């Protein structure tokens, strides 16, 4: 399992970290928390960015995974 973090660009809000098997599973977990459907592809600019956070303190990738809200 990896730890994922989600950031909403419009409001500069960062959501609590979640444990997930992979990117798709992280989308399902965050979507359930937020009550929305999220996807890795979309027709316009992404509303969110996601990153995988390492288990070693201080290690993380930049938020480089675009996430789209599905309407």
HTML snippet that shows the backbone in 3Dmol.js (N, CA, C, O; Angstrom):
<script src="https://3Dmol.org/build/3Dmol-min.js"></script>
<div id="view" style="width:600px;height:400px;position:relative"></div>
<script>
const pdb = `
ATOM      1  N   UNK A   1       0.847  -1.179   0.000  1.00  0.00           N
ATOM      2  CA  UNK A   1       0.000   0.000   0.000  1.00  0.00           C
ATOM      3  C   UNK A   1       0.889   1.237   0.000  1.00  0.00           C
ATOM      4  O   UNK A   1       1.972   1.250   0.585  1.00  0.00           O
ATOM      5  N   UNK A   2       0.409   2.259  -0.662  1.00  0.00           N
ATOM      6  CA  UNK A   2       1.087   3.549  -0.695  1.00  0.00           C
ATOM      7  C   UNK A   2       0.201   4.590  -0.034  1.00  0.00           C
ATOM      8  O   UNK A   2      -0.998   4.379   0.150  1.00  0.00           O
ATOM      9  N   UNK A   3       0.789   5.685   0.312  1.00  0.00           N
ATOM     10  CA  UNK A   3       0.045   6.802   0.886  1.00  0.00           C
ATOM     11  C   UNK A   3      -0.112   7.861  -0.201  1.00  0.00           C
ATOM     12  O   UNK A   3       0.852   8.228  -0.873  1.00  0.00           O
ATOM     13  N   UNK A   4      -1.338   8.343  -0.361  1.00  0.00           N
ATOM     14  CA  UNK A   4      -1.637   9.356  -1.377  1.00  0.00           C
ATOM     15  C   UNK A   4      -2.190  10.607  -0.714  1.00  0.00           C
ATOM     16  O   UNK A   4      -2.839  10.549   0.330  1.00  0.00           O
ATOM     17  N   UNK A   5      -1.914  11.742  -1.350  1.00  0.00           N
ATOM     18  CA  UNK A   5      -2.422  13.035  -0.901  1.00  0.00           C
ATOM     19  C   UNK A   5      -3.102  13.702  -2.090  1.00  0.00           C
ATOM     20  O   UNK A   5      -2.624  13.605  -3.220  1.00  0.00           O
ATOM     21  N   UNK A   6      -4.223  14.380  -1.832  1.00  0.00           N
ATOM     22  CA  UNK A   6      -4.976  15.060  -2.887  1.00  0.00           C
ATOM     23  C   UNK A   6      -5.023  16.547  -2.582  1.00  0.00           C
ATOM     24  O   UNK A   6      -5.239  16.957  -1.442  1.00  0.00           O
ATOM     25  N   UNK A   7      -4.816  17.348  -3.621  1.00  0.00           N
ATOM     26  CA  UNK A   7      -4.828  18.799  -3.501  1.00  0.00           C
ATOM     27  C   UNK A   7      -5.818  19.375  -4.509  1.00  0.00           C
ATOM     28  O   UNK A   7      -5.771  19.045  -5.694  1.00  0.00           O
ATOM     29  N   UNK A   8      -6.720  20.244  -4.028  1.00  0.00           N
ATOM     30  CA  UNK A   8      -7.676  20.925  -4.912  1.00  0.00           C
ATOM     31  C   UNK A   8      -7.097  22.275  -5.284  1.00  0.00           C
ATOM     32  O   UNK A   8      -6.896  23.136  -4.427  1.00  0.00           O
ATOM     33  N   UNK A   9      -6.831  22.453  -6.573  1.00  0.00           N
ATOM     34  CA  UNK A   9      -6.158  23.659  -7.041  1.00  0.00           C
ATOM     35  C   UNK A   9      -6.943  24.937  -6.772  1.00  0.00           C
ATOM     36  O   UNK A   9      -6.383  25.933  -6.314  1.00  0.00           O
ATOM     37  N   UNK A  10      -8.240  24.906  -7.058  1.00  0.00           N
ATOM     38  CA  UNK A  10      -9.067  26.113  -6.975  1.00  0.00           C
ATOM     39  C   UNK A  10      -9.073  26.736  -5.583  1.00  0.00           C
ATOM     40  O   UNK A  10      -9.028  27.959  -5.449  1.00  0.00           O
ATOM     41  N   UNK A  11      -9.129  25.906  -4.553  1.00  0.00           N
ATOM     42  CA  UNK A  11      -9.222  26.410  -3.177  1.00  0.00           C
ATOM     43  C   UNK A  11      -7.930  26.237  -2.394  1.00  0.00           C
ATOM     44  O   UNK A  11      -7.862  26.625  -1.228  1.00  0.00           O
ATOM     45  N   UNK A  12      -6.910  25.664  -3.010  1.00  0.00           N
ATOM     46  CA  UNK A  12      -5.630  25.372  -2.363  1.00  0.00           C
ATOM     47  C   UNK A  12      -5.829  24.510  -1.115  1.00  0.00           C
ATOM     48  O   UNK A  12      -5.145  24.691  -0.108  1.00  0.00           O
ATOM     49  N   UNK A  13      -6.769  23.577  -1.196  1.00  0.00           N
ATOM     50  CA  UNK A  13      -7.097  22.691  -0.081  1.00  0.00           C
ATOM     51  C   UNK A  13      -6.398  21.345  -0.262  1.00  0.00           C
ATOM     52  O   UNK A  13      -6.439  20.755  -1.342  1.00  0.00           O
ATOM     53  N   UNK A  14      -5.760  20.869   0.796  1.00  0.00           N
ATOM     54  CA  UNK A  14      -5.135  19.555   0.781  1.00  0.00           C
ATOM     55  C   UNK A  14      -5.952  18.634   1.666  1.00  0.00           C
ATOM     56  O   UNK A  14      -6.271  18.984   2.802  1.00  0.00           O
ATOM     57  N   UNK A  15      -6.293  17.456   1.154  1.00  0.00           N
ATOM     58  CA  UNK A  15      -7.118  16.508   1.881  1.00  0.00           C
ATOM     59  C   UNK A  15      -6.249  15.510   2.628  1.00  0.00           C
ATOM     60  O   UNK A  15      -5.100  15.275   2.253  1.00  0.00           O
ATOM     61  N   UNK A  16      -6.796  14.926   3.679  1.00  0.00           N
ATOM     62  CA  UNK A  16      -6.061  13.963   4.491  1.00  0.00           C
ATOM     63  C   UNK A  16      -5.504  12.838   3.634  1.00  0.00           C
ATOM     64  O   UNK A  16      -6.122  12.421   2.654  1.00  0.00           O
ATOM     65  N   UNK A  17      -4.331  12.354   4.016  1.00  0.00           N
ATOM     66  CA  UNK A  17      -3.686  11.254   3.306  1.00  0.00           C
ATOM     67  C   UNK A  17      -4.513   9.977   3.444  1.00  0.00           C
ATOM     68  O   UNK A  17      -5.166   9.750   4.462  1.00  0.00           O
ATOM     69  N   UNK A  18      -4.470   9.148   2.398  1.00  0.00           N
ATOM     70  CA  UNK A  18      -5.152   7.858   2.416  1.00  0.00           C
ATOM     71  C   UNK A  18      -4.182   6.765   1.982  1.00  0.00           C
ATOM     72  O   UNK A  18      -3.226   7.024   1.251  1.00  0.00           O
ATOM     73  N   UNK A  19      -4.434   5.556   2.434  1.00  0.00           N
ATOM     74  CA  UNK A  19      -3.687   4.382   1.986  1.00  0.00           C
ATOM     75  C   UNK A  19      -4.417   3.786   0.793  1.00  0.00           C
ATOM     76  O   UNK A  19      -5.636   3.618   0.827  1.00  0.00           O
ATOM     77  N   UNK A  20      -3.678   3.468  -0.258  1.00  0.00           N
ATOM     78  CA  UNK A  20      -4.292   2.878  -1.454  1.00  0.00           C
ATOM     79  C   UNK A  20      -3.286   1.972  -2.156  1.00  0.00           C
ATOM     80  O   UNK A  20      -2.075   2.150  -2.026  1.00  0.00           O
ATOM     81  N   UNK A  21      -3.805   0.999  -2.899  1.00  0.00           N
ATOM     82  CA  UNK A  21      -2.959   0.050  -3.627  1.00  0.00           C
ATOM     83  C   UNK A  21      -2.262   0.693  -4.817  1.00  0.00           C
ATOM     84  O   UNK A  21      -1.110   0.379  -5.120  1.00  0.00           O
ATOM     85  N   UNK A  22      -2.978   1.605  -5.496  1.00  0.00           N
ATOM     86  CA  UNK A  22      -2.453   2.245  -6.694  1.00  0.00           C
ATOM     87  C   UNK A  22      -3.246   3.525  -6.955  1.00  0.00           C
ATOM     88  O   UNK A  22      -4.123   3.889  -6.171  1.00  0.00           O
ATOM     89  N   UNK A  23      -2.934   4.205  -8.061  1.00  0.00           N
ATOM     90  CA  UNK A  23      -3.597   5.474  -8.371  1.00  0.00           C
ATOM     91  C   UNK A  23      -5.115   5.330  -8.473  1.00  0.00           C
ATOM     92  O   UNK A  23      -5.854   6.143  -7.918  1.00  0.00           O
ATOM     93  N   UNK A  24      -5.574   4.315  -9.169  1.00  0.00           N
ATOM     94  CA  UNK A  24      -7.019   4.115  -9.362  1.00  0.00           C
ATOM     95  C   UNK A  24      -7.730   3.883  -8.031  1.00  0.00           C
ATOM     96  O   UNK A  24      -8.809   4.424  -7.792  1.00  0.00           O
ATOM     97  N   UNK A  25      -7.118   3.076  -7.172  1.00  0.00           N
ATOM     98  CA  UNK A  25      -7.711   2.820  -5.860  1.00  0.00           C
ATOM     99  C   UNK A  25      -7.756   4.109  -5.043  1.00  0.00           C
ATOM    100  O   UNK A  25      -8.735   4.360  -4.340  1.00  0.00           O
ATOM    101  N   UNK A  26      -6.703   4.929  -5.129  1.00  0.00           N
ATOM    102  CA  UNK A  26      -6.690   6.214  -4.423  1.00  0.00           C
ATOM    103  C   UNK A  26      -7.845   7.099  -4.885  1.00  0.00           C
ATOM    104  O   UNK A  26      -8.470   7.778  -4.071  1.00  0.00           O
ATOM    105  N   UNK A  27      -8.129   7.094  -6.183  1.00  0.00           N
ATOM    106  CA  UNK A  27      -9.260   7.884  -6.692  1.00  0.00           C
ATOM    107  C   UNK A  27     -10.572   7.420  -6.095  1.00  0.00           C
ATOM    108  O   UNK A  27     -11.423   8.240  -5.749  1.00  0.00           O
ATOM    109  N   UNK A  28     -10.744   6.116  -5.970  1.00  0.00           N
ATOM    110  CA  UNK A  28     -11.967   5.581  -5.372  1.00  0.00           C
ATOM    111  C   UNK A  28     -12.099   6.001  -3.911  1.00  0.00           C
ATOM    112  O   UNK A  28     -13.181   6.382  -3.465  1.00  0.00           O
ATOM    113  N   UNK A  29     -11.004   5.930  -3.175  1.00  0.00           N
ATOM    114  CA  UNK A  29     -11.036   6.300  -1.760  1.00  0.00           C
ATOM    115  C   UNK A  29     -11.324   7.791  -1.599  1.00  0.00           C
ATOM    116  O   UNK A  29     -12.198   8.167  -0.818  1.00  0.00           O
ATOM    117  N   UNK A  30     -10.603   8.640  -2.323  1.00  0.00           N
ATOM    118  CA  UNK A  30     -10.849  10.080  -2.238  1.00  0.00           C
ATOM    119  C   UNK A  30     -12.258  10.424  -2.718  1.00  0.00           C
ATOM    120  O   UNK A  30     -12.921  11.276  -2.128  1.00  0.00           O
ATOM    121  N   UNK A  31     -12.712   9.776  -3.772  1.00  0.00           N
ATOM    122  CA  UNK A  31     -14.056  10.021  -4.272  1.00  0.00           C
ATOM    123  C   UNK A  31     -15.117   9.690  -3.235  1.00  0.00           C
ATOM    124  O   UNK A  31     -16.096  10.423  -3.089  1.00  0.00           O
ATOM    125  N   UNK A  32     -14.930   8.589  -2.513  1.00  0.00           N
ATOM    126  CA  UNK A  32     -15.882   8.202  -1.465  1.00  0.00           C
ATOM    127  C   UNK A  32     -15.885   9.236  -0.333  1.00  0.00           C
ATOM    128  O   UNK A  32     -16.941   9.580   0.199  1.00  0.00           O
ATOM    129  N   UNK A  33     -14.715   9.718   0.023  1.00  0.00           N
ATOM    130  CA  UNK A  33     -14.609  10.723   1.083  1.00  0.00           C
ATOM    131  C   UNK A  33     -15.299  12.023   0.671  1.00  0.00           C
ATOM    132  O   UNK A  33     -16.003  12.639   1.471  1.00  0.00           O
ATOM    133  N   UNK A  34     -15.094  12.435  -0.578  1.00  0.00           N
ATOM    134  CA  UNK A  34     -15.639  13.705  -1.058  1.00  0.00           C
ATOM    135  C   UNK A  34     -17.057  13.593  -1.602  1.00  0.00           C
ATOM    136  O   UNK A  34     -17.719  14.609  -1.814  1.00  0.00           O
ATOM    137  N   UNK A  35     -17.530  12.374  -1.830  1.00  0.00           N
ATOM    138  CA  UNK A  35     -18.874  12.181  -2.383  1.00  0.00           C
ATOM    139  C   UNK A  35     -18.966  12.523  -3.855  1.00  0.00           C
ATOM    140  O   UNK A  35     -20.022  12.932  -4.336  1.00  0.00           O
ATOM    141  N   UNK A  36     -17.852  12.356  -4.584  1.00  0.00           N
ATOM    142  CA  UNK A  36     -17.812  12.639  -6.015  1.00  0.00           C
ATOM    143  C   UNK A  36     -17.081  11.514  -6.739  1.00  0.00           C
ATOM    144  O   UNK A  36     -16.465  10.654  -6.109  1.00  0.00           O
ATOM    145  N   UNK A  37     -17.156  11.529  -8.068  1.00  0.00           N
ATOM    146  CA  UNK A  37     -16.417  10.562  -8.870  1.00  0.00           C
ATOM    147  C   UNK A  37     -15.200  11.256  -9.452  1.00  0.00           C
ATOM    148  O   UNK A  37     -15.304  12.337 -10.030  1.00  0.00           O
ATOM    149  N   UNK A  38     -14.036  10.619  -9.292  1.00  0.00           N
ATOM    150  CA  UNK A  38     -12.790  11.176  -9.793  1.00  0.00           C
ATOM    151  C   UNK A  38     -12.200  10.267 -10.855  1.00  0.00           C
ATOM    152  O   UNK A  38     -12.414   9.055 -10.828  1.00  0.00           O
ATOM    153  N   UNK A  39     -11.458  10.847 -11.791  1.00  0.00           N
ATOM    154  CA  UNK A  39     -10.844  10.082 -12.880  1.00  0.00           C
ATOM    155  C   UNK A  39      -9.461  10.638 -13.192  1.00  0.00           C
ATOM    156  O   UNK A  39      -9.137  11.774 -12.845  1.00  0.00           O
ATOM    157  N   UNK A  40      -8.653   9.816 -13.852  1.00  0.00           N
ATOM    158  CA  UNK A  40      -7.310  10.240 -14.244  1.00  0.00           C
ATOM    159  C   UNK A  40      -7.293  10.954 -15.592  1.00  0.00           C
ATOM    160  O   UNK A  40      -6.259  11.483 -16.000  1.00  0.00           O
ATOM    161  N   UNK A  41      -8.425  10.973 -16.282  1.00  0.00           N
ATOM    162  CA  UNK A  41      -8.525  11.651 -17.572  1.00  0.00           C
ATOM    163  C   UNK A  41      -9.786  12.498 -17.597  1.00  0.00           C
ATOM    164  O   UNK A  41     -10.794  12.151 -16.982  1.00  0.00           O
ATOM    165  N   UNK A  42      -9.719  13.618 -18.319  1.00  0.00           N
ATOM    166  CA  UNK A  42     -10.879  14.484 -18.423  1.00  0.00           C
ATOM    167  C   UNK A  42     -10.751  15.415 -19.607  1.00  0.00           C
ATOM    168  O   UNK A  42      -9.680  15.520 -20.204  1.00  0.00           O
ATOM    169  N   UNK A  43     -11.838  16.097 -19.956  1.00  0.00           N
ATOM    170  CA  UNK A  43     -11.858  16.933 -21.153  1.00  0.00           C
ATOM    171  C   UNK A  43     -11.235  18.316 -20.989  1.00  0.00           C
ATOM    172  O   UNK A  43     -10.889  18.957 -21.982  1.00  0.00           O
ATOM    173  N   UNK A  44     -11.089  18.784 -19.751  1.00  0.00           N
ATOM    174  CA  UNK A  44     -10.573  20.140 -19.527  1.00  0.00           C
ATOM    175  C   UNK A  44      -9.404  20.067 -18.548  1.00  0.00           C
ATOM    176  O   UNK A  44      -8.833  19.001 -18.317  1.00  0.00           O
ATOM    177  N   UNK A  45      -9.067  21.198 -17.990  1.00  0.00           N
ATOM    178  CA  UNK A  45      -7.979  21.233 -17.008  1.00  0.00           C
ATOM    179  C   UNK A  45      -8.380  20.448 -15.753  1.00  0.00           C
ATOM    180  O   UNK A  45      -9.546  20.460 -15.358  1.00  0.00           O
ATOM    181  N   UNK A  46      -7.424  19.775 -15.136  1.00  0.00           N
ATOM    182  CA  UNK A  46      -7.764  19.008 -13.933  1.00  0.00           C
ATOM    183  C   UNK A  46      -8.115  19.931 -12.761  1.00  0.00           C
ATOM    184  O   UNK A  46      -7.524  20.999 -12.599  1.00  0.00           O
ATOM    185  N   UNK A  47      -9.083  19.504 -11.953  1.00  0.00           N
ATOM    186  CA  UNK A  47      -9.481  20.283 -10.780  1.00  0.00           C
ATOM    187  C   UNK A  47      -8.598  19.959  -9.571  1.00  0.00           C
ATOM    188  O   UNK A  47      -8.487  20.756  -8.639  1.00  0.00           O
ATOM    189  N   UNK A  48      -7.977  18.784  -9.602  1.00  0.00           N
ATOM    190  CA  UNK A  48      -7.165  18.315  -8.474  1.00  0.00           C
ATOM    191  C   UNK A  48      -5.816  17.820  -8.986  1.00  0.00           C
ATOM    192  O   UNK A  48      -5.644  17.523 -10.168  1.00  0.00           O
ATOM    193  N   UNK A  49      -4.873  17.741  -8.064  1.00  0.00           N
ATOM    194  CA  UNK A  49      -3.594  17.082  -8.323  1.00  0.00           C
ATOM    195  C   UNK A  49      -3.365  16.105  -7.175  1.00  0.00           C
ATOM    196  O   UNK A  49      -3.713  16.381  -6.027  1.00  0.00           O
ATOM    197  N   UNK A  50      -2.781  14.971  -7.503  1.00  0.00           N
ATOM    198  CA  UNK A  50      -2.556  13.943  -6.502  1.00  0.00           C
ATOM    199  C   UNK A  50      -1.077  13.578  -6.503  1.00  0.00           C
ATOM    200  O   UNK A  50      -0.399  13.691  -7.525  1.00  0.00           O
ATOM    201  N   UNK A  51      -0.586  13.140  -5.353  1.00  0.00           N
ATOM    202  CA  UNK A  51       0.789  12.659  -5.295  1.00  0.00           C
ATOM    203  C   UNK A  51       0.882  11.461  -4.370  1.00  0.00           C
ATOM    204  O   UNK A  51       0.078  11.294  -3.453  1.00  0.00           O
ATOM    205  N   UNK A  52       1.869  10.642  -4.628  1.00  0.00           N
ATOM    206  CA  UNK A  52       2.165   9.500  -3.778  1.00  0.00           C
ATOM    207  C   UNK A  52       3.220   9.967  -2.777  1.00  0.00           C
ATOM    208  O   UNK A  52       4.241  10.538  -3.160  1.00  0.00           O
ATOM    209  N   UNK A  53       2.969   9.723  -1.511  1.00  0.00           N
ATOM    210  CA  UNK A  53       3.857  10.159  -0.446  1.00  0.00           C
ATOM    211  C   UNK A  53       4.643   8.956   0.043  1.00  0.00           C
ATOM    212  O   UNK A  53       4.064   7.901   0.301  1.00  0.00           O
ATOM    213  N   UNK A  54       5.945   9.099   0.174  1.00  0.00           N
ATOM    214  CA  UNK A  54       6.781   8.003   0.637  1.00  0.00           C
ATOM    215  C   UNK A  54       6.647   7.755   2.124  1.00  0.00           C
ATOM    216  O   UNK A  54       6.140   8.599   2.863  1.00  0.00           O
ATOM    217  N   UNK A  55       7.100   6.606   2.553  1.00  0.00           N
ATOM    218  CA  UNK A  55       7.026   6.259   3.970  1.00  0.00           C
ATOM    219  C   UNK A  55       8.189   6.854   4.757  1.00  0.00           C
ATOM    220  O   UNK A  55       8.109   6.974   5.980  1.00  0.00           O
ATOM    221  N   UNK A  56       9.262   7.226   4.074  1.00  0.00           N
ATOM    222  CA  UNK A  56      10.376   7.862   4.758  1.00  0.00           C
ATOM    223  C   UNK A  56      10.042   9.331   4.981  1.00  0.00           C
ATOM    224  O   UNK A  56       9.559  10.015   4.079  1.00  0.00           O
ATOM    225  N   UNK A  57      10.304   9.801   6.186  1.00  0.00           N
ATOM    226  CA  UNK A  57       9.964  11.181   6.535  1.00  0.00           C
ATOM    227  C   UNK A  57      10.624  12.167   5.570  1.00  0.00           C
ATOM    228  O   UNK A  57      11.819  12.074   5.288  1.00  0.00           O
ATOM    229  N   UNK A  58       9.838  13.097   5.078  1.00  0.00           N
ATOM    230  CA  UNK A  58      10.353  14.123   4.189  1.00  0.00           C
ATOM    231  C   UNK A  58      10.367  13.749   2.717  1.00  0.00           C
ATOM    232  O   UNK A  58      10.613  14.617   1.879  1.00  0.00           O
ATOM    233  N   UNK A  59      10.116  12.502   2.369  1.00  0.00           N
ATOM    234  CA  UNK A  59      10.170  12.080   0.969  1.00  0.00           C
ATOM    235  C   UNK A  59       8.785  12.153   0.359  1.00  0.00           C
ATOM    236  O   UNK A  59       7.826  11.614   0.912  1.00  0.00           O
ATOM    237  N   UNK A  60       8.683  12.805  -0.754  1.00  0.00           N
ATOM    238  CA  UNK A  60       7.423  12.793  -1.503  1.00  0.00           C
ATOM    239  C   UNK A  60       7.694  13.250  -2.926  1.00  0.00           C
ATOM    240  O   UNK A  60       8.652  13.972  -3.201  1.00  0.00           O
ATOM    241  N   UNK A  61       6.843  12.817  -3.800  1.00  0.00           N
ATOM    242  CA  UNK A  61       6.891  13.284  -5.178  1.00  0.00           C
ATOM    243  C   UNK A  61       6.082  14.563  -5.273  1.00  0.00           C
ATOM    244  O   UNK A  61       5.167  14.766  -4.474  1.00  0.00           O
ATOM    245  N   UNK A  62       6.392  15.438  -6.233  1.00  0.00           N
ATOM    246  CA  UNK A  62       5.543  16.622  -6.407  1.00  0.00           C
ATOM    247  C   UNK A  62       4.151  16.181  -6.862  1.00  0.00           C
ATOM    248  O   UNK A  62       4.001  15.095  -7.421  1.00  0.00           O
ATOM    249  N   UNK A  63       3.134  17.011  -6.630  1.00  0.00           N
ATOM    250  CA  UNK A  63       1.787  16.626  -7.059  1.00  0.00           C
ATOM    251  C   UNK A  63       1.716  16.607  -8.577  1.00  0.00           C
ATOM    252  O   UNK A  63       1.403  17.618  -9.205  1.00  0.00           O
ATOM    253  N   UNK A  64       2.006  15.458  -9.159  1.00  0.00           N
ATOM    254  CA  UNK A  64       2.162  15.364 -10.608  1.00  0.00           C
ATOM    255  C   UNK A  64       1.111  14.495 -11.292  1.00  0.00           C
ATOM    256  O   UNK A  64       1.208  14.235 -12.491  1.00  0.00           O
ATOM    257  N   UNK A  65       0.112  14.046 -10.541  1.00  0.00           N
ATOM    258  CA  UNK A  65      -0.920  13.193 -11.134  1.00  0.00           C
ATOM    259  C   UNK A  65      -2.195  14.022 -11.270  1.00  0.00           C
ATOM    260  O   UNK A  65      -2.844  14.312 -10.265  1.00  0.00           O
ATOM    261  N   UNK A  66      -2.569  14.412 -12.504  1.00  0.00           N
ATOM    262  CA  UNK A  66      -3.803  15.204 -12.673  1.00  0.00           C
ATOM    263  C   UNK A  66      -5.035  14.353 -12.379  1.00  0.00           C
ATOM    264  O   UNK A  66      -5.114  13.188 -12.769  1.00  0.00           O
ATOM    265  N   UNK A  67      -5.987  14.960 -11.687  1.00  0.00           N
ATOM    266  CA  UNK A  67      -7.227  14.279 -11.296  1.00  0.00           C
ATOM    267  C   UNK A  67      -8.393  15.158 -11.703  1.00  0.00           C
ATOM    268  O   UNK A  67      -8.392  16.368 -11.477  1.00  0.00           O
ATOM    269  N   UNK A  68      -9.379  14.533 -12.302  1.00  0.00           N
ATOM    270  CA  UNK A  68     -10.544  15.251 -12.832  1.00  0.00           C
ATOM    271  C   UNK A  68     -11.802  14.816 -12.103  1.00  0.00           C
ATOM    272  O   UNK A  68     -11.972  13.641 -11.780  1.00  0.00           O
ATOM    273  N   UNK A  69     -12.684  15.777 -11.845  1.00  0.00           N
ATOM    274  CA  UNK A  69     -13.982  15.480 -11.272  1.00  0.00           C
ATOM    275  C   UNK A  69     -14.925  15.120 -12.416  1.00  0.00           C
ATOM    276  O   UNK A  69     -15.046  15.859 -13.393  1.00  0.00           O
ATOM    277  N   UNK A  70     -15.582  13.985 -12.282  1.00  0.00           N
ATOM    278  CA  UNK A  70     -16.513  13.515 -13.304  1.00  0.00           C
ATOM    279  C   UNK A  70     -17.919  13.981 -12.915  1.00  0.00           C
ATOM    280  O   UNK A  70     -18.409  13.667 -11.830  1.00  0.00           O
ATOM    281  N   UNK A  71     -18.558  14.732 -13.810  1.00  0.00           N
ATOM    282  CA  UNK A  71     -19.914  15.243 -13.532  1.00  0.00           C
ATOM    283  C   UNK A  71     -20.973  14.300 -14.004  1.00  0.00           C
ATOM    284  O   UNK A  71     -22.162  14.578 -13.848  1.00  0.00           O
TER     285      UNK A  71
END
`;
const viewer = $3Dmol.createViewer("view");
viewer.addModel(pdb, "pdb");
viewer.setStyle({}, {cartoon: {color: "spectrum"}});
viewer.zoomTo();
viewer.render();
</script>
